[in-house]
Amino acid sequence: MLSRNDLAVRMVIWLLAGWAVAHGDIRCLQAQIPLRQTVDEHISAGWKTRGVTPAEVCSDAEFLRRVTLDLSGTIPTTAAARAFLNDPASDKREKLVGQLLASPEYARHMQLIFDPMLLERQHANYVTEAEWAEYLRESFATNKPWDQLVRELIGVDGTDPKVRPAMRFQLVRTLDSYRVLNPNAITRDVGRLFLGINLQCAQCHDHPTIKDYHQADYFGIYAYFNRSSIFMATIDGKSVAQFAESAEGSVTFTSVFDKEKKSHTTNPHLPGRPEITEPTFEKGKEYTVAPATGVRAVPIHSRRTELARSLPAIDNPAFNRNIANRLWFLMLGRGLVHPVDLNHGENPASHPELLEILGQRFAEMRYDIKAFLRELALSRTYQLSSLPAPGTTVAPPESFATARLKSIGPEQFAMTMLQATGLTDVQRTALGDKLTAETLYATQQREFGPFITFFASPPGQAEGIFQSSLEQGLFLGNGDTIRSWLTRQKGNLIDRLANLPEPAPVAEELYLSVYSRLPNSDENAEVAEYLKDRTSDRVEALQELVWSLLTSVEFRFNH
């Protein structure tokens, strides 16, 4: 049965539909329909086409853990889990999403997501990790539009201290001297990260297996960067990296498969788009600041500035689709185009019309990441259970008929385990009056090292693909880090459990703390049975119980 709110929404949409048809403005109608509803309509239409039965909507506990991990980077506190599960309000999910997006933890989590996405844990000189991390965190804290963030990453020259940390995106892509930009690396990653196309294999020839990827397109992006270089300026007695740019330098290329070795020349252009027409200047008047010894050259026409203007543009559907697809991947665990950087005609989107709409609507939202994630989180599609519908088989992943298991990133895994074991509570208490989101994170960050060592992808490789290893198993099973976190300390999980005399409250506190849900009857019985004969070594028994949950599949994945 429809609620009053549902009926009211449908009445408004019906009235708007009449107005739109009368005035021939269907696009106006589409913009009025909540994006979450559009998502669900297209995904459910796909279920019918594929003959798939979707899972049921997930439980409150499943939603709580899933969305808290996705929007804040960790699991809820035990108190927050109890409060949410006991809240009878019908709109508590929507309120929770709003609270998470407004929290300082959201900005930090997005920083930890986009850092390895953009840099792939590569080292850079001249801009420190701390400067870059704060730049990203502040960008998400202020909800900086995605197009503005990309303009800064591409167009920054290092003269404005406020956005100088954005240089790190290009500085990690340098040659061995660290003084020369590597235009090949930048070309590859601009295509992958901002357009969803991996042109790496089109550097020497048209892609051998993907007919949509052309060598001319590769060098069209390359031409935006081949004139740029690193210039070391002296500011307040300190050496500071900036970008200089020449007004000259053409780009030519030859296919290794061309027996005649015919040379081609290209001006800058984005894949599938015409070459840009560059202004011409009288010889000697091409520069705002002419090149000279110890001087940063600044041309009147900057190719990098032109790319920063034309790449993140509302009329660039490839740019819009790519970020919409990546944010979908972040929330749903699989892209509509998957892998996310292999968008081409032979690997189409599972729901092409939906992806087109998502890209368009995100641009119309003025690239508001929070607003977009909010709509995804409140869609029925996102809120499906990870368990298939009773009596059905597992649906194909591209149908999005069940929630996918998503591995937790290294830093997220560390913070989640700190929260589950109660170490975060201990840290909060220890900080006292100095407790803020930033001081707490600084304390937690000291524990990230082994998690990055064992669970992160190697530098230069994209993250997000789950791979288990013997080293990971040994770290979780025998490592000193986890063992020390299970030592009883005042206020941590082991201490709280040890202070509960009966097994039923122990099971409830244990499962709420680690899994953000209540135990079922079998789990209650198992805890009671396990503790029954462990009076003399009860703390050790509790440590074993917590350890077994921390190393389980249910804890390791978001689901």
HELIX and SHEET records of a PDB file:
HELIX    1   1 ARG A    4  HIS A   23  1                                  20    
HELIX    2   2 ILE A   26  GLN A   32  1                                   7    
HELIX    3   3 LEU A   35  ARG A   50  1                                  16    
HELIX    4   4 ASP A   60  SER A   72  1                                  13    
HELIX    5   5 THR A   78  ASN A   86  1                                   9    
HELIX    6   6 LYS A   92  ALA A  102  1                                  11    
HELIX    7   7 PRO A  104  LEU A  119  1                                  16    
HELIX    8   8 GLU A  129  ALA A  141  1                                  13    
HELIX    9   9 TRP A  146  GLY A  155  1                                  10    
HELIX   10  10 ARG A  164  MET A  167  5                                   4    
HELIX   11  11 ARG A  168  LEU A  171  1                                   4    
HELIX   12  12 PRO A  183  VAL A  190  1                                   8    
HELIX   13  13 GLY A  191  LEU A  195  3                                   5    
HELIX   14  14 GLN A  200  ALA A  202  5                                   3    
HELIX   15  15 GLN A  215  TYR A  222  1                                   8    
HELIX   16  16 ARG A  303  SER A  310  1                                   8    
HELIX   17  17 PRO A  317  LEU A  332  1                                  16    
HELIX   18  18 PRO A  352  GLU A  364  1                                  13    
HELIX   19  19 ILE A  369  ALA A  377  1                                   9    
HELIX   20  20 PRO A  397  SER A  399  5                                   3    
HELIX   21  21 PRO A  410  THR A  421  1                                  12    
HELIX   22  22 LEU A  423  LEU A  431  1                                   9    
HELIX   23  23 GLY A  432  LYS A  434  5                                   3    
HELIX   24  24 ALA A  437  GLN A  445  1                                   9    
HELIX   25  25 GLY A  449  PHE A  455  1                                   7    
HELIX   26  26 LEU A  470  ASN A  478  1                                   9    
HELIX   27  27 ASP A  480  TRP A  485  1                                   6    
HELIX   28  28 LEU A  493  ALA A  498  1                                   6    
HELIX   29  29 PRO A  503  TYR A  515  1                                  13    
HELIX   30  30 SER A  521  LYS A  532  1                                  12    
HELIX   31  31 ARG A  538  LEU A  550  1                                  13    
HELIX   32  32 VAL A  553  ARG A  556  1                                   4    
SHEET    1   A 2 SER A 228  ILE A 235  0                                        
SHEET    2   A 2 LYS A 238  GLU A 245 -1                                        
SHEET    1   B 2 VAL A 251  PHE A 253  0                                        
SHEET    2   B 2 HIS A 264  THR A 266 -1                                        
SHEET    1   C 2 TYR A 287  VAL A 289  0                                        
SHEET    2   C 2 VAL A 298  PRO A 299 -1                                        
SHEET    1   D 2 LYS A 406  SER A 407  0                                        
SHEET    2   D 2 PHE A 557  ASN A 558 -1                                        
END                                                                             
